[in-house]
Amino acid sequence: MTSETRELRSLRKHLRDLTKMVRLVVKAIDAEMDLPPDSERGKRMARLTNALELANDQARHFGLGEKL
């Protein structure tokens, strides 16, 4: 296996992980918005946003080799 093939597999893995996280967070946001509003909603939404940003940073760093 060439290094190009390994790199392509790595890129695909990180892209797959990122798109999986996006789907999970969108589903969680939809579920959150179906609940009655309460004082903790902002905190729960912030946790979802943080998880999505972490997944994005991982894809950028490990998949694209960007320095963060």
C-alpha positions as CSV (number, residue, x, y, z in Angstrom):
1,M,0.0,0.0,0.0
2,T,1.4,3.4,-1.0
3,S,1.6,6.4,1.3
4,E,-1.0,8.1,-0.9
5,T,-3.4,5.3,-0.4
6,R,-2.9,5.5,3.4
7,E,-3.4,9.2,3.3
8,L,-6.6,8.8,1.3
9,R,-7.9,6.3,3.8
10,S,-7.1,8.6,6.7
11,L,-8.9,11.5,5.0
12,R,-11.9,9.4,4.4
13,K,-12.0,8.2,8.0
14,H,-11.8,11.7,9.4
15,L,-14.5,12.9,6.9
16,R,-16.7,9.9,7.8
17,D,-16.2,10.7,11.6
18,L,-17.1,14.4,11.0
19,T,-20.2,13.7,9.0
20,K,-21.3,11.1,11.6
21,M,-20.9,13.7,14.3
22,V,-22.8,16.3,12.3
23,R,-25.7,13.9,11.8
24,L,-25.7,13.0,15.6
25,V,-25.6,16.7,16.6
26,V,-28.4,17.7,14.2
27,K,-30.6,14.9,15.5
28,A,-29.9,15.9,19.1
29,I,-30.6,19.6,18.3
30,D,-33.9,18.6,16.7
31,A,-34.8,16.5,19.8
32,E,-33.8,19.4,22.0
33,M,-36.0,21.9,20.1
34,D,-39.0,19.5,20.5
35,L,-38.7,19.8,24.3
36,P,-40.4,22.6,26.2
37,P,-37.9,25.5,26.8
38,D,-36.2,25.5,30.2
39,S,-33.4,27.2,31.9
40,E,-30.9,24.4,31.1
41,R,-31.5,24.4,27.3
42,G,-28.6,26.9,26.6
43,K,-26.1,24.7,28.5
44,R,-27.3,21.6,26.6
45,M,-27.0,23.4,23.3
46,A,-23.5,24.6,24.2
47,R,-22.4,21.0,24.9
48,L,-23.7,19.9,21.5
49,T,-21.9,22.8,19.8
50,N,-18.7,22.0,21.7
51,A,-18.8,18.4,20.6
52,L,-19.3,19.4,17.0
53,E,-16.5,21.9,17.1
54,L,-14.2,19.3,18.6
55,A,-15.1,16.8,15.8
56,N,-14.4,19.6,13.2
57,D,-11.1,20.4,14.8
58,Q,-10.1,16.8,14.8
59,A,-10.9,16.4,11.1
60,R,-9.0,19.6,10.2
61,H,-6.0,18.6,12.2
62,F,-5.7,14.9,11.6
63,G,-7.5,14.7,8.2
64,L,-6.2,17.9,6.6
65,G,-3.0,18.4,8.6
66,E,-4.0,22.0,9.6
67,K,-2.4,23.5,12.7
68,L,-5.0,24.8,15.1
